Amino acid sequence: MERRTDTLTSVDIAIVIASGGKIHAVNRIMSWQNNAKIMNPWIEKCNTLKKEGEMTGNKALKSFGKLLANSAYGQTLKRDRNEVVKIVSTWSEADQFVS
């Protein structure tokens, strides 16, 4: 089986492991409190672009604002979750993280 290098969310990792896949290495982890809403300022800027495009009839600007928001935000960050994200340094800690 071919090894791949991907950027994965905790949800992606859980799916990989549940389907029999393996995580061979973790290069970097980004962590924040789920209720931090770190994407809100960016999404507000994108929504402003979309609204400006709607008001001026500029379909390209509206589409660009939507594309920027979707590419940065995505479905995985939209949902409010009450889970804890931890930085792990051993495989046994990682096993606890995804199980």
MDTraj code that builds the backbone (N, CA, C; nanometers):
import mdtraj as md
import numpy as np

residues = "MET GLU ARG ARG THR ASP THR LEU THR SER VAL ASP ILE ALA ILE VAL ILE ALA SER GLY GLY LYS ILE HIS ALA VAL ASN ARG ILE MET SER TRP GLN ASN ASN ALA LYS ILE MET ASN PRO TRP ILE GLU LYS CYS ASN THR LEU LYS LYS GLU GLY GLU MET THR GLY ASN LYS ALA LEU LYS SER PHE GLY LYS LEU LEU ALA ASN SER ALA TYR GLY GLN THR LEU LYS ARG ASP ARG ASN GLU VAL VAL LYS ILE VAL SER THR TRP SER GLU ALA ASP GLN PHE VAL SER".split()
xyz = np.array([
    [0.0833, -0.1175, 0.0000],
    [0.0000, 0.0000, 0.0000],
    [0.0885, 0.1249, 0.0000],
    [0.0482, 0.2226, -0.0741],
    [0.1240, 0.3469, -0.0906],
    [0.1087, 0.4371, 0.0319],
    [0.2190, 0.4940, 0.0771],
    [0.2133, 0.5926, 0.1855],
    [0.1828, 0.7285, 0.1267],
    [0.1001, 0.8046, 0.1972],
    [0.0622, 0.9385, 0.1517],
    [0.0975, 1.0401, 0.2582],
    [0.1154, 1.1618, 0.2149],
    [0.1350, 1.2730, 0.3068],
    [0.0148, 1.3635, 0.2930],
    [-0.0625, 1.3758, 0.3998],
    [-0.1848, 1.4560, 0.3971],
    [-0.1940, 1.5410, 0.5219],
    [-0.2764, 1.6423, 0.5148],
    [-0.3136, 1.7205, 0.6312],
    [-0.4504, 1.6703, 0.6750],
    [-0.4598, 1.6238, 0.7986],
    [-0.5819, 1.5606, 0.8458],
    [-0.6353, 1.6284, 0.9716],
    [-0.7669, 1.6274, 0.9852],
    [-0.8313, 1.6724, 1.1087],
    [-0.8461, 1.5524, 1.2008],
    [-0.8850, 1.5765, 1.3245],
    [-0.9066, 1.4651, 1.4173],
    [-1.0158, 1.3721, 1.3646],
    [-1.1150, 1.4273, 1.2970],
    [-1.2218, 1.3461, 1.2388],
    [-1.1649, 1.2572, 1.1282],
    [-1.0798, 1.3140, 1.0412],
    [-1.0158, 1.2358, 0.9347],
    [-0.9331, 1.1224, 0.9924],
    [-0.8571, 1.1514, 1.0981],
    [-0.7722, 1.0498, 1.1600],
    [-0.8576, 0.9353, 1.2144],
    [-0.9670, 0.9694, 1.2801],
    [-1.0560, 0.8661, 1.3333],
    [-1.1116, 0.7790, 1.2215],
    [-1.1466, 0.8381, 1.1086],
    [-1.1995, 0.7615, 0.9947],
    [-1.0924, 0.6696, 0.9372],
    [-0.9692, 0.7208, 0.9222],
    [-0.8590, 0.6392, 0.8700],
    [-0.8388, 0.5163, 0.9575],
    [-0.8305, 0.5367, 1.0872],
    [-0.8054, 0.4263, 1.1794],
    [-0.9238, 0.3302, 1.1836],
    [-1.0468, 0.3827, 1.1849],
    [-1.1658, 0.2970, 1.1874],
    [-1.1769, 0.2105, 1.0630],
    [-1.1238, 0.2591, 0.9510],
    [-1.1322, 0.1820, 0.8271],
    [-1.0097, 0.0929, 0.8056],
    [-0.9253, 0.0802, 0.9075],
    [-0.8111, -0.0096, 0.8995],
    [-0.6817, 0.0558, 0.8557],
    [-0.6824, 0.1867, 0.8337],
    [-0.5615, 0.2573, 0.7930],
    [-0.4701, 0.2816, 0.9113],
    [-0.3506, 0.3277, 0.8833],
    [-0.2526, 0.3552, 0.9885],
    [-0.1942, 0.4945, 0.9688],
    [-0.1651, 0.5593, 1.0785],
    [-0.0954, 0.6870, 1.0780],
    [0.0501, 0.6556, 1.1121],
    [0.1431, 0.6810, 1.0190],
    [0.2826, 0.6447, 1.0385],
    [0.3645, 0.7548, 1.1045],
    [0.3243, 0.8787, 1.0869],
    [0.3998, 0.9882, 1.1457],
    [0.3100, 1.1097, 1.1609],
    [0.3362, 1.1879, 1.2640],
    [0.2679, 1.3148, 1.2848],
    [0.3767, 1.4211, 1.2860],
    [0.3718, 1.5116, 1.1891],
    [0.4756, 1.6131, 1.1771],
    [0.4455, 1.7386, 1.2579],
    [0.3182, 1.7751, 1.2627],
    [0.2816, 1.8992, 1.3308],
    [0.1358, 1.8907, 1.3708],
    [0.1018, 1.9477, 1.4856],
    [-0.0365, 1.9491, 1.5335],
    [-0.0735, 2.0923, 1.5671],
    [-0.1898, 2.1342, 1.5205],
    [-0.2445, 2.2647, 1.5590],
    [-0.3570, 2.2385, 1.6579],
    [-0.3605, 2.3159, 1.7634],
    [-0.4579, 2.2921, 1.8694],
    [-0.5185, 2.4239, 1.9157],
    [-0.6477, 2.4222, 1.9448],
    [-0.7157, 2.5370, 2.0023],
    [-0.8424, 2.4881, 2.0693],
    [-0.8956, 2.5704, 2.1571],
    [-1.0224, 2.5357, 2.2206],
    [-1.1311, 2.5451, 2.1144],
    [-1.2197, 2.4471, 2.1138],
    [-1.3236, 2.4452, 2.0116],
    [-1.4164, 2.5647, 2.0177],
    [-1.4380, 2.6172, 2.1348],
    [-1.5290, 2.7308, 2.1448],
    [-1.4586, 2.8631, 2.1167],
    [-1.3326, 2.8580, 2.0719],
    [-1.2557, 2.9794, 2.0484],
    [-1.3029, 3.0549, 1.9239],
    [-1.3666, 2.9866, 1.8301],
    [-1.4175, 3.0499, 1.7075],
    [-1.3069, 3.1289, 1.6378],
    [-1.1922, 3.0641, 1.6175],
    [-1.0757, 3.1330, 1.5615],
    [-1.0963, 3.1793, 1.4179],
    [-1.1928, 3.1222, 1.3490],
    [-1.2135, 3.1571, 1.2093],
    [-1.3114, 3.2742, 1.1907],
    [-1.3774, 3.3174, 1.2955],
    [-1.4812, 3.4205, 1.2824],
    [-1.4355, 3.5488, 1.2116],
    [-1.3207, 3.6087, 1.2475],
    [-1.2812, 3.7320, 1.1775],
    [-1.2624, 3.7102, 1.0266],
    [-1.2034, 3.5973, 0.9890],
    [-1.1824, 3.5686, 0.8467],
    [-1.3159, 3.5478, 0.7751],
    [-1.4049, 3.4721, 0.8365],
    [-1.5341, 3.4450, 0.7746],
    [-1.6141, 3.5743, 0.7608],
    [-1.6058, 3.6619, 0.8583],
    [-1.6753, 3.7903, 0.8490],
    [-1.6236, 3.8721, 0.7304],
    [-1.4909, 3.8709, 0.7083],
    [-1.4346, 3.9416, 0.5925],
    [-1.4860, 3.8816, 0.4619],
    [-1.4901, 3.7489, 0.4558],
    [-1.5394, 3.6808, 0.3355],
    [-1.6867, 3.7124, 0.3117],
    [-1.7646, 3.7131, 0.4198],
    [-1.9072, 3.7460, 0.4073],
    [-1.9269, 3.8896, 0.3613],
    [-1.8398, 3.9804, 0.4051],
    [-1.8464, 4.1188, 0.3593],
    [-1.8235, 4.1258, 0.2090],
    [-1.7259, 4.0500, 0.1589],
    [-1.7022, 4.0445, 0.0144],
    [-1.8247, 3.9918, -0.0597],
    [-1.8829, 3.8855, -0.0073],
    [-2.0014, 3.8277, -0.0710],
    [-2.1164, 3.9282, -0.0757],
    [-2.1401, 3.9961, 0.0367],
    [-2.2496, 4.0942, 0.0419],
    [-2.2245, 4.2110, -0.0525],
    [-2.0984, 4.2560, -0.0580],
    [-2.0642, 4.3647, -0.1502],
    [-2.0886, 4.3210, -0.2944],
    [-2.0530, 4.1974, -0.3256],
    [-2.0780, 4.1437, -0.4592],
    [-2.2262, 4.1368, -0.4912],
    [-2.3071, 4.0977, -0.3924],
    [-2.4526, 4.0922, -0.4119],
    [-2.5098, 4.2317, -0.4343],
    [-2.4655, 4.3275, -0.3526],
    [-2.5210, 4.4631, -0.3609],
    [-2.4830, 4.5337, -0.4906],
    [-2.3626, 4.5055, -0.5409],
    [-2.3176, 4.5730, -0.6629],
    [-2.3464, 4.4920, -0.7886],
    [-2.3979, 4.3709, -0.7703],
    [-2.4253, 4.2850, -0.8860],
    [-2.2995, 4.2220, -0.9439],
    [-2.1910, 4.2250, -0.8688],
    [-2.0643, 4.1693, -0.9138],
    [-2.0592, 4.0209, -0.8745],
    [-2.0968, 3.9344, -0.9679],
    [-2.1031, 3.7907, -0.9392],
    [-1.9655, 3.7324, -0.9079],
    [-1.8618, 3.7857, -0.9728],
    [-1.7261, 3.7355, -0.9493],
    [-1.6832, 3.7627, -0.8047],
    [-1.7116, 3.8822, -0.7533],
    [-1.6753, 3.9172, -0.6162],
    [-1.7524, 3.8305, -0.5168],
    [-1.8798, 3.8107, -0.5436],
    [-1.9626, 3.7263, -0.4574],
    [-1.9072, 3.5835, -0.4548],
    [-1.8756, 3.5291, -0.5716],
    [-1.8218, 3.3929, -0.5796],
    [-1.6851, 3.3821, -0.5134],
    [-1.6033, 3.4859, -0.5294],
    [-1.4705, 3.4857, -0.4689],
    [-1.4803, 3.4842, -0.3168],
    [-1.5693, 3.5662, -0.2611],
    [-1.5898, 3.5670, -0.1157],
    [-1.6347, 3.4315, -0.0651],
    [-1.7246, 3.3689, -0.1396],
    [-1.7740, 3.2365, -0.1006],
    [-1.6613, 3.1333, -0.1092],
    [-1.5828, 3.1373, -0.2153],
    [-1.4721, 3.0437, -0.2328],
    [-1.3691, 3.0575, -0.1214],
    [-1.3351, 3.1808, -0.0867],
    [-1.2385, 3.2033, 0.0219],
    [-1.2892, 3.1456, 0.1541],
    [-1.4156, 3.1702, 0.1840],
    [-1.4725, 3.1208, 0.3095],
    [-1.4755, 2.9685, 0.3112],
    [-1.5207, 2.9088, 0.2028],
    [-1.5309, 2.7629, 0.1981],
    [-1.3948, 2.6957, 0.2046],
    [-1.2966, 2.7539, 0.1377],
    [-1.1651, 2.6905, 0.1364],
    [-1.0973, 2.6962, 0.2728],
    [-1.1201, 2.8010, 0.3477],
    [-1.0556, 2.8146, 0.4779],
    [-1.1360, 2.7503, 0.5903],
    [-1.2645, 2.7526, 0.5789],
    [-1.3514, 2.7150, 0.6897],
    [-1.3935, 2.5696, 0.6793],
    [-1.4605, 2.5348, 0.5729],
    [-1.5008, 2.3967, 0.5501],
    [-1.6051, 2.3461, 0.6476],
    [-1.6558, 2.2314, 0.6198],
    [-1.7617, 2.1716, 0.7013],
    [-1.7122, 2.1275, 0.8390],
    [-1.5858, 2.0901, 0.8505],
    [-1.5390, 2.0367, 0.9781],
    [-1.5301, 2.1411, 1.0872],
    [-1.5047, 2.2670, 1.0520],
    [-1.4930, 2.3699, 1.1546],
    [-1.6251, 2.4394, 1.1841],
    [-1.7257, 2.4182, 1.1018],
    [-1.8537, 2.4844, 1.1230],
    [-1.9244, 2.4343, 1.2483],
    [-1.9168, 2.3047, 1.2724],
    [-1.9917, 2.2465, 1.3826],
    [-1.9307, 2.2840, 1.5159],
    [-2.0171, 2.3165, 1.6122],
    [-1.9725, 2.3423, 1.7484],
    [-1.9528, 2.2080, 1.8165],
    [-1.8360, 2.1857, 1.8735],
    [-1.8088, 2.0604, 1.9417],
    [-1.7623, 2.0910, 2.0825],
    [-1.7876, 1.9998, 2.1701],
    [-1.7404, 2.0136, 2.3076],
    [-1.6345, 1.9082, 2.3356],
    [-1.5352, 1.9001, 2.2521],
    [-1.4298, 1.8028, 2.2718],
    [-1.3004, 1.8743, 2.3070],
    [-1.2102, 1.8027, 2.3670],
    [-1.0830, 1.8589, 2.4080],
    [-0.9765, 1.8153, 2.3087],
    [-0.8961, 1.9079, 2.2627],
    [-0.7860, 1.8770, 2.1720],
    [-0.6576, 1.8815, 2.2536],
    [-0.5789, 1.7755, 2.2444],
    [-0.4550, 1.7655, 2.3215],
    [-0.3369, 1.7453, 2.2285],
    [-0.2232, 1.7970, 2.2669],
    [-0.0990, 1.7701, 2.1954],
    [-0.0407, 1.6425, 2.2541],
    [-0.0090, 1.5478, 2.1671],
    [0.0438, 1.4198, 2.2118],
    [0.1871, 1.4036, 2.1637],
    [0.2651, 1.3269, 2.2396],
    [0.4054, 1.3066, 2.2018],
    [0.4416, 1.1594, 2.1886],
    [0.3488, 1.0694, 2.2240],
    [0.3761, 0.9267, 2.2102],
    [0.2593, 0.8606, 2.1391],
    [0.2859, 0.7424, 2.0824],
    [0.1795, 0.6704, 2.0124],
    [0.0704, 0.6254, 2.1087],
    [0.1043, 0.5945, 2.2345],
    [0.0003, 0.5536, 2.3281],
    [-0.0929, 0.6704, 2.3599],
    [-0.0387, 0.7898, 2.3671],
    [-0.1235, 0.9086, 2.3855],
    [-0.2107, 0.9319, 2.2620],
    [-0.1548, 0.9084, 2.1443],
    [-0.2308, 0.9253, 2.0213],
    [-0.3453, 0.8256, 2.0136],
    [-0.3217, 0.7030, 2.0594],
    [-0.4284, 0.6017, 2.0612],
    [-0.5459, 0.6487, 2.1456],
    [-0.5196, 0.7109, 2.2577],
    [-0.6260, 0.7627, 2.3435],
    [-0.7000, 0.8762, 2.2736],
    [-0.6284, 0.9556, 2.1949],
    [-0.6851, 1.0710, 2.1263],
    [-0.7893, 1.0308, 2.0230],
    [-0.7642, 0.9243, 1.9489],
    [-0.8538, 0.8875, 1.8408],
    [-0.9548, 0.7809, 1.8793],
    [-0.9445, 0.7227, 1.9944],
    [-1.0395, 0.6175, 2.0307],
    [-1.1582, 0.6723, 2.1049],
])
top = md.Topology()
chain = top.add_chain()
for i, resn in enumerate(residues, 1):
    res = top.add_residue(resn, chain, resSeq=i)
    for name in ("N", "CA", "C"):
        top.add_atom(name, md.element.get_by_symbol(name[0]), res)
traj = md.Trajectory(xyz[None], top)
